[in-house]
Amino acid sequence: MSTFAYIAVRSDGQKVTGEFDAPSRSEAFRKLDRDKLQTVTLRLKGETPDSARAVAAVDRSSAPIILTRTQVVKFTNQLSDLLEAGFHLEPALRVMEDAQGLASIKTMVHELRQRVVEGTSFSSALRSTSSSFGELYCGLVAAGELSGSLPRILRRQANYLASMDELQKRVLSALGYPACLVFAAVTLMVIFVTVLVPQMTLLFSRTGKAMPLVTRILIAVSNFVVHDWWIALLVMVVTAVTFWRMITLPWGRQWWDSAKLRIPVIGSIIATRFYTQLAQTLATLIGGGVTLLNSLKLMQAATANVYFRGLLEQMTMRVADGKGLSQSMRISGQFPAILVEMVVMGEHTGDLAKALENVALQYDKELNARIQWLTALIQPVIIIVMAILVGSIAYAMITGIFQSISGLRSTG
């Protein structure tokens, strides 16, 4: 018999700790399951977290499993369904491992269940099993484990990931026809610039007359593309590498995460998505019994955007000093009035979780409307831009041709 120490969550969200004797980790896990406790951590008494992780890592030298977005959505949906139906985590993972319809993620689920059985927390198991579960996903799962609201957290994550997957498909679908036009237009411009314009340059030079400005610009571009194209390629590669290196540095990441919010249309979508995620997550955590201060700390740890993380850090410090959530938001000056007013209403009524839930629904609708408008705008914008480029080249060539013909006639 071995003595195991555990941290678990009851069905009412209360966190409990304790020790008991069991012949193995598997039996210890089953005992917690029979007691209707959701395991957060389980390890041998006296075993440190680092040594527990080392034991769990034995015979696991393979690289983390890579999943597609669709597979992550499928896994999250299935697991949230089972947890909402009353299953505890390990039995739910065992059911998923045996399910025929989940063959594409069976290896990942098996590895994940083994780590959980060995006492690793679910969020840590997700991080070590597959890199496809991002920091936000794992951070929210950790919050769900501590608050006892893991099924609700997973359901919202599934809905969020499904909406992002649907957005990606809509954008790709909307870009299909413009992409064909762009390919045809670029091919046409390359032929004009590299083949036709050099041949016409000789004709232009015979007239002895000055070409129109647009034609001279077209000839200069043609000469550059034909003879010095490598300079443009080198500049683009150096710029891309420099930009990538810059945003990996702390100050560069801070600047980029802030600059993205100032991009027309895109910036408002990023901000609205953050407000939606913030309101939804705080509503779930506070409704699950987590204090406001701890909820803000968990949300801060799960936020990938450095700029927003800084705002949350400032809010957390103000709340720790005794200020209310609405007052902390108002002091920052970065949150929309409707969000702040809904928080004020929740604080006055004593049901902050409900108020945050309501404002999250409003922002979710606004986010979907903005995304639909953006996808509808992409196609005509690309068509107009390509029409202007092709039209400008055609105009420059036709103007030069007419000027050349006029010059030849006068010479004759």
Secondary structure, DSSP 8 states (H G I E B T S, - for coil): -EEEEEEEE-TTS-EEEEEEEESSHHHHHHHHHHTT-EEEEEEETT--HHHHHHHHTTT--S--B---HHHHHHHHHHHHHHHHTT--HHHHHHHHHH-GGGGGGHHHHHHHHHHHHTT--HHHHHHHHBTTS-HHHHHHHHHHHHHT-HHHHHHHHHHHHHHHHHHHHHHHHHHHHHHHHHHHHHHHHHHIIIIIHHHHHHHHHHH-S---HHHHHHHHHHHHHHHSHHHHHHHHHHHHHHHHHHHHSHHHHHHHHHHGGGSTTHHHHHHHHHHHHHHHHHHHHHHTT--HHHHHHHHHHH---HHHHHHHHHHHHHHHTT--HHHHHHHHT-S-HHHHHHHHHHHHHT-HHHHHHHHHHHHHHHHHHHHHHHHHHHHHHHHHHHHHHHHHHHHHHHHHHHHHHHHHHHH-
